[in-house]
Amino acid sequence: MSDKAPTLQKFPRTFWTANVTELFERGAYYAMASFVVVYLGQLGMGKTIPSNLNGMLLWGLVYFLPILSGTIADQVGFKKALLTAFVLLSGGYFLMGYPVWFGGYAFSDVIKDEVTADSNLFAIVIGAIVLIGMGGSIIKPCISGTVQKTAGVIGRATLGFGIFYMVINIGSLFGRGTAFAVRKQLGLSYIFAVSIVCCIVAFFVVLLFYRDPEREGGEAGSKARKPLGRILKDMFLVLRNVRFILFLLASSGFFFIYAQVYNVIPLYLKRVVDLDPPMDVITMANPFVIVTMQLLVTRLFGKWKPINSIVFGTVVLGIAMTLNLVPVFSEGGIRASFAGWVPIAFVFAAITVGLIAVGELFSAARTYEYIGALAPKGQEGLFLGYANLPMAIGAIVGGPIGAVIFNDIMCRGSKTLPSGLLELDPFWNSMGWVVLMGIGFASALAMWLYNFWLKRHPA
């Protein structure tokens, strides 16, 4: 018997190519994600439409379509699907910047309540969002599928997905940081130029270096293709599982709160605190916390049951929202300077985003584990294809409701200052944050009650 320890296989080239591709794709997305509602508001789309377009359409497409696009990509091949996705994304990001770059549309420093944008501008923006949503929905299943197929076959799936998750957040930091530098030098619309460049780089990485996992493993031509009718039938098969649908609804509350990082918080800081809030820098707290704390949280709390971890993470989100009450009642109010150089509201917004990332560390990854346990034997892959659906539900609902919470609760009784900023009534301002906290706590309770019901009604 040999005393030599088994040699771990190296990750194949396609694994690393997929991760580099993901880094630039996430860089492209997060270069502009923190400013979508602000940008559309400054184009004259009013106080509620930007949040609806961002939540219901953009995020809805990105997180709902993978159910279909991922299955189709598996049939046509990941490489072709990825190349198509980056063409769609580049076109979408170009259209988002087009109104300011070439369209001659007015770009206001202040977001006004009334809608001044014309139908042509709406058509351009909606077309851009549809292209970005379609392209983004293709990327997610292709890259995660590549990681699974390349790392799983050598028995290193856990490490592979750990690297993948770290790369996502490194890409997020890269995109936000680059966008901040470009935005300060050239203007807000040029964050979309950053996104375009990232997509072009990713396109050529895929074109020149990426190989379909089946080809790299010598399995080309071995996969039977499913007809479209069968693909659609498999999609709806999952919806017949009541236990799973209840879980998706219960867990969507977590992502409702998460979506407000890109709906309520940008509007709040832009319309109430400062006309030029550094949203890209503030939201960098999310990937920074994940990159620096992921291993620690996994080591200390990895043995928790998934449901306990998900519930705890959702409670953390509720608590995070309440932190924004501190500037409301602090001496000098929300625009008071912290340490003499930055509005205190910016500081607590960044702490909120960072704490939400902590909740994400407890909940996001464990959701996949919980879904895998819920799935009937032999249908794990099919059910995991729906793992992004809670995010889609949370975003679709979170966009319009987030706009209502900001405009109809926080801004109730507000006054417009000469600067264009809003002076909020402290009571209604605080009530908006309390409502968000309540939704977070109610979501945690819903998840706990669901698990309690599940124990009483085993499959």
N, C-alpha and C positions, 0 to 999 in steps of 0.2 A: 504493500500500500504506500502510495506517495504521500509525503508530508507537505507537499507544496499546496498553498492555498489556491483556489480557483482564480484564474485571471479574468478580471472584468473586461468585457468587450468595450471598445471605444464606440462613442456615438458616430454614426455614419455622417457623411458630408451633408446629405439632405437635411438631417436634423439641424445642423448649424445654419445651413442656408435658410431654412424655415424660420429660425429664431432671428436671424438678421433681417429677414423680410418683415417679420412681426414688429421688430424694433422701429423700422422706418414707417410702417403703416400706423402704429400707435403714435409715433411722433407727428404724423400728418393729422391724425384725428384730434389729438389733444392740443395741437397748436392753435386750433380754432374753437374747441368745444366750450371753453370757459366764457367765450364772448359771443356766442350765437345770438342769444336773446338781446344782448346789448346792441350788437351790430344791426339786427333787424329793426330794433326800436329806433335807432338813429337814422335808419332809412325811411322812417315815417310809417311804420306798420302798427303804431298805436301801443297801448299798454297791455293788451291780452294776447293778440295774435302771435307775437314772437314766441311766447311760452307754449302756445298750442302747436305751432309748427315745429318747435324744437322737441317737445315731448311726444306729442301724438304722432307726428309724421317721421321726423328724423330718427329719434331713439326707437320708436315703434317699429320702423322698417329694419333698423340695424339688429334689433334683438328678437323680432318675430320671424323675419324671413329665413334665418338659418335653418328652420324646420324644413323648408322646401329647398332652398338653395344648396344646403349642405348635402342633401340626398342627390340632387342633380349633379353637383360637383363630383360626387363619388362615382357617378356613372361616366362623365365625360373626361375625368382625369383632373387632378388637382392643379397641374401646371397650366393647362388651358384655362381653367376656372380662375386662377390667380391672375394671369395676364389680362383676362377680360375684366376682372375686378379693378385692377389698377388703371385701366383705360376709363372705366366708369367713374372711379374716384377722381382722377385728374380732371375729367370733364366737369364733374360736379363742383369741385373746388374752384375751377376757373369761372363757372357761371356765378358762384357766390361772390366773387370779387368783381365780376364784369360790370355791375351797375355803377360802381364808383370809378373803376379804371377806364372804361370806355363808354358807358351808357349815359354819362352826364347827369346822373341823378344826384339831387341834393343830399348832403350827409350832415345831419345836425349834431351839435355837441350835446344836446339835451333830448331825452326821450319824452315825447309829448303824449298826452292821453289820446288825442284824436288821430285817425288814420288819414295820412296825406298821400300815401303811395298809390300809384295807379295800377290798372289791371296788368299792364305789360311787366311792371316790376314784380308783381305777385307771381306771374307766370314764370319769369326767369328764376326767382327764388325757389318756387315749388319744384320746378324742373331740376334745379341744383340739388335740392334736398333728396329728391327721389333717386337721382344718380348716386349720391353719397350713401344713401341708405341701402340701395341695391348692392353697390360695390362692397360696403362694409359687411353686409350679411354673408357675402361669399367668403371673405377672408377668414372669419372666425372658424367655421368648421374645417376649412382646408388646412389652416396652420395647426389647430389642435389635433386634427386627424393625422397630420404628418408626424407630430410629436408622438402620438399614440402608436402609430405603425412603425416608427423607426426606433423609439426607445423601448416600446413594449416587447418587441421580438427578441431583444437582448436582455430582458429582465431588469430594465432600469427605468421603468415608467415613472416611479415616484420621484427619482432624481430628475428625470427628463421634464416632468411637469413643474418641478420646483424651479428649474432653470428657465423654463418658458414663462412662468409667472413673474420671475425677477426681470426678465427681458421686457415684458409688457410695461412694467413700471419704470424701467430705465428709459424706454422709448417715450413714456409719458413725461418724464423729467426733461428729456432732450427736446421734445416738441414744445413744451411750455417755455423752457428757458430760451430757446431760439426765437420763438414767437415774441417773447418779451423784448429781446434786443431789436428785432426787426420792427415791431410795433412802435417802439420809442423813437426809432430813427426815421421811419417812412410813413407811419400811420396805421390805423387799425385794420384797414382792408387788406394790408399786405401779409397778415397772418395766413391768408389763403394762398399766397405765393409760397410761403414756407411749406404748406400742405402739399402743393403741387410738386415742388422739388423733391420732397420726401417720397411721393408716389412714383415719380420718374425714376429715382434711384432704386426703389423697391422693384419696379417693373424690370429693370435691367439685371438686378440680382437674380430674379426668377428666370428671366430669359437665358442668361448665360450660365448659371450655376445650379439651378434647381432641377431635380429629377423626381418624377413621380415615385413614391415609396415602393410601389410594386415593381417598377423597372429596376430600382436599385437592389431590390431583393431577388431579382430574377424571376418575378412572377407575372411579367407582362403577358397580357392576353388571357390570363387565367380567370378573370372575373366576369361573370355573366351580368349583362345589363338588364335592369328592370324596366318594364314599360312604364310610361308616365302614369297610367291608371293605377298600377300597383303601388307606385310611390305615394300617390294621393291617398290610396286606401290605407297604407301603413300609417300615414300622418293622422288620420281620423281614428285609427284603431286605439291609439293612446287615450283619446278623449272619452272612451267608454269606461275607463277605469276611474270610478268615483273617488277612491282613496287618493289617487294621484292628483286629480283635478282639485280636490279640496286642499291638498298640500300646496299646489301652485298658487291658489287664491290666498291662502294664509301667508305664504312667504313673500307675496308681492308687496305687502306693506313695508317690508324692509327696503325694497327698491324704490318705493314711493318717496320715502324720506331721502334716500341717496340721490334721487333725481333732483331734489331741491338745491343741491350744491350747484346745479347748472341752470336753475330756474329762479328760485326766490332769492338766493344769496347774491347773484350778479345784479339783479334788479334793485335789491335793497341797497347795495353799496353804490351803484351807479346813480340812482335817483335820490338817495337820501344822504349819503355820506360825502361823496366826492365825484366830480364829473369825469375823472380819469382813474378809476380804481384799478390797481394792478392784479386783476383776477388771475392772470396766468401765474404770477408769483404766489398768490394766496392759495390757489388750488394745487400748487406743487407740494403742499403739505401732505396730500393724499399719497402719491407715489413714494415720497421720501419716508413716511412712516412705514409703509409696507416693505420697502427695500431694507430698512434698518431693523425692523421688528419681527419680520416674518419667522425667522428661525427661532427667536426667543419665544414667541407665542406658541409655535408648534411644539417646542420642547416642553414648555411648562403646562400647556393645556391640551395637548394633542390627545390625551387619553380620556378627555371628557366625551360623553355620549354626544353624537351629532346634534340631537334636538336641543340639549342643554346649551351647547355652544351657539346654536342659531338664536335661541331665545335671548341669551346673554348679549350677543352682538346687536340684536334689535333694540334691547333696552339701552345699550350704549348710544345708539343713534338718537333715541329720544332725549337722553341726557345732554348729548352734544348740542341739540337745538336750544336747550334752555340757557346755555352759556351766553347766548347773545342778549340775554336780559341784563347782564352786568353793565354793558355800556349805556343801556337805556336809562338806568337809575344811578349811574356814576356821576360824580361832580363834573360839571361841564358838558355832560351829555355825550351822545355817540360820536360827535366830531372832535371831542377833546383829544389832545395829543397824548400819546403814550411815550414816555421818555423824551418828550419834546420834539419828536420828529415824525410820528406816524399816527393817524387817527386810531383811537382805541378800538373802534369798530372793526378795523382791518385786523388787528391782533386777535380779537376774539373770533372773527370769521375764520382765520387761519387755524386757530385752536379747534374750532368746530370741525373743519375739514379734516384735520389730523385725527381727531377723535372718531370721526366717521370711518376713517381708514382702519382704526383699531376694531371697530365693530365689523368691518368688512373682513378683517383677518379671522375673526371668530366665526363668521357666518358663511361667507362666499364659498370657500373650498368645501366646507362640511355639507353644504347643500348638495353638491355632486355626490358625496358619499351617501347621503340620506336618500337621494333619488335612486341610486344604485340598489339600495336595500329594499326600496318600495317596489321596484320593477319585478314582474314575474320572471322566472328563470327562462333564459333564452331571449328575453326582450330588453336586456339592459341597455344595449346600444340605441335602440329605438326610443326608449324613455329618456336617456341622457341627451338625446337630440332636442328635448324640450327644456333643457336646463336653463336656457336663456329666456324662456317665456315669462317667468316672474319679473324679470327686468323689463320686458316689453310691457307687461300689464302695469307695472309701477310707473313706467315712463308715460304711457298713453293716458293713464288717469292723472299722473302727477303734473303733467304740463298744464292742463286747464285748471285743475284744482289749486295748483301752486300759484297760478295767476290770480285766482279768486282770493286766496289767503293774503297775498301781498296787496292787491288793489282794493279789495272790499273790506278787509279786516285791518291790516297794518296801516293802510293809508286813509282809513276813515277819519274824517275831521281834520285832514292835513291842510297845510297852507303852502303855497308856492313862494319861495324866497326870490329876491331879485336875481340871484345867481342861477336860478332855474332848478335848484334843489328843493326837495320837499321837507317841510318841517312837520314831523309826525307828532300826533298826540301820544304821550308816553303810555297811557293806558291801552290804547288800541294797538300800538306798536308791540307792547309786551304780549297782548292777547294773541297776536299772530304766531309768536314763538311758542306760546303755551299750547296753541292748537297743534302745531307740528310735534311738540313733545307728546301730547296726548295721542296723536296718531301712532307715534313710535311705540308707546307703551301698550296701546290697544292691539297693535300688530304682534307684539311679543305675547300678549295674553291669548290672542287668536291661535298662535302657533302652539302654545302650551295646551290649550283646550283641544286642538286638533290631535295632538299626540296622546292626550288622555282618552279621547274618543277612539283613537286607533287601537289602544291597548284593550278597550272594551269590545272592539269589533275586529278581531284579527282576520286576516284573509283566509 
